[in-house]
Amino acid sequence: MALEPKIFEVGGYRYSCIPHSGRKSLELNRIVTGLWVKLMGNVRARSGEDDEQTERIGKFVDALAITFLEMPTDEYENLLGMTFANTVAIGSDKEPDVKLSSVDIVGDHFAEHKTDTHLVMLQIWEANKLSPFE
């Protein structure tokens, strides 16, 4: 079954993500769902009831970054690799498309806008319809 690519934009860059299928889909869902449970604990620890939406999103991304920081490096790199494996940064007239097929390529792509890395990951997880995003 061919899955349709999802196109989205973050930080002025466009991305195309083909959702995972089969075993990779199940494994990514398992990892992200476990991560999500921990992440929500970090979000709750940092959020107040009177926050505005933008501030809540900022705290959410901060909590995500802290959760990633607590992961062993090899687990984080595995998560990055799995997440970005089917994603392409869509180029412009002056820049070619970039297949984000390795952690090094992901690092190079986000070198000038690292804060967007986690926002793109969330978009990819949503495109993959992982359990926390259903």
C-alpha positions in Angstrom: 0.0 0.0 0.0 1.5 3.3 -1.1 1.1 6.1 1.5 0.6 9.6 0.4 3.2 12.2 1.3 2.3 14.9 3.8 3.5 18.4 3.0 4.0 21.0 5.8 5.9 24.1 6.6 8.0 25.0 9.6 10.1 28.1 10.0 9.9 29.1 6.3 11.0 25.6 5.1 8.7 23.1 3.4 8.9 19.4 4.1 7.5 16.3 2.5 7.0 13.2 4.7 5.9 9.8 3.6 4.5 8.0 6.6 6.2 4.8 7.7 4.5 1.5 7.2 4.8 -2.0 8.6 7.4 -2.7 11.3 9.0 0.7 11.2 5.6 2.3 11.9 5.0 0.1 14.9 8.5 0.7 16.3 8.3 4.5 15.9 4.8 4.5 17.5 6.2 2.4 20.5 9.1 4.8 21.0 7.1 8.0 20.6 4.2 6.8 22.8 6.6 6.0 25.6 8.4 9.3 25.1 5.1 11.1 25.1 4.1 9.8 28.5 7.3 11.2 30.0 7.1 14.4 28.0 3.6 15.1 29.3 4.9 14.9 32.8 7.5 17.5 32.0 4.9 19.7 30.4 2.6 19.5 33.4 5.5 20.4 35.6 6.1 23.6 33.6 2.7 24.8 32.7 0.3 27.1 34.5 -3.4 27.4 34.0 -3.3 31.1 32.9 -0.7 30.6 30.1 -1.5 31.9 26.7 -1.3 29.5 23.7 2.1 30.7 22.5 3.6 30.5 25.9 2.2 27.0 26.3 3.7 25.9 23.0 7.0 27.3 24.1 6.9 25.4 27.3 5.8 22.3 25.5 8.8 22.5 23.1 11.1 23.2 26.1 9.7 20.1 27.9 10.3 18.1 24.7 13.9 19.3 24.6 14.4 18.4 28.3 12.9 14.9 27.7 15.3 14.4 24.8 18.2 15.6 26.9 17.4 12.8 29.4 17.6 10.2 26.7 20.9 8.3 26.1 22.6 9.6 23.0 22.2 6.4 21.0 18.4 6.3 21.7 18.0 10.0 20.7 20.0 9.4 17.5 17.9 6.3 16.7 14.7 8.3 17.3 16.0 11.1 15.0 17.0 8.6 12.3 13.6 6.8 12.4 11.6 10.0 12.5 13.3 11.8 9.6 14.0 8.7 7.4 11.1 9.3 5.0 11.3 13.1 5.1 12.6 15.6 2.5 13.3 19.3 3.0 11.8 20.7 -0.2 14.3 23.0 -1.9 13.7 26.2 -3.8 14.8 27.5 -7.2 18.3 28.0 -5.8 18.5 25.0 -3.4 18.0 21.3 -4.2 15.7 19.0 -2.2 17.5 17.4 0.8 16.5 13.9 1.9 17.0 13.9 5.6 18.2 10.3 5.6 20.8 10.4 8.3 21.4 12.1 11.6 24.3 14.0 10.1 22.2 15.3 7.3 19.5 16.3 9.8 22.1 18.1 11.8 23.4 20.0 8.8 19.9 20.9 7.6 18.9 22.4 11.0 22.4 24.0 11.7 21.0 27.5 11.2 17.6 26.9 12.8 18.0 24.2 15.4 14.8 25.3 17.3 12.8 24.0 14.3 14.1 20.5 14.7 11.6 19.5 17.4 8.7 21.3 15.7 9.4 19.4 12.5 9.6 16.1 14.5 6.1 16.8 15.9 4.7 17.4 12.4 6.3 14.1 11.2 4.8 12.2 14.1 1.4 13.7 13.4 1.7 12.8 9.7 2.5 9.2 10.8 -0.6 9.2 12.9 1.3 7.9 15.9 -0.9 7.1 19.0 -0.4 10.4 20.8 -1.6 12.2 17.6 -4.7 10.2 16.8 
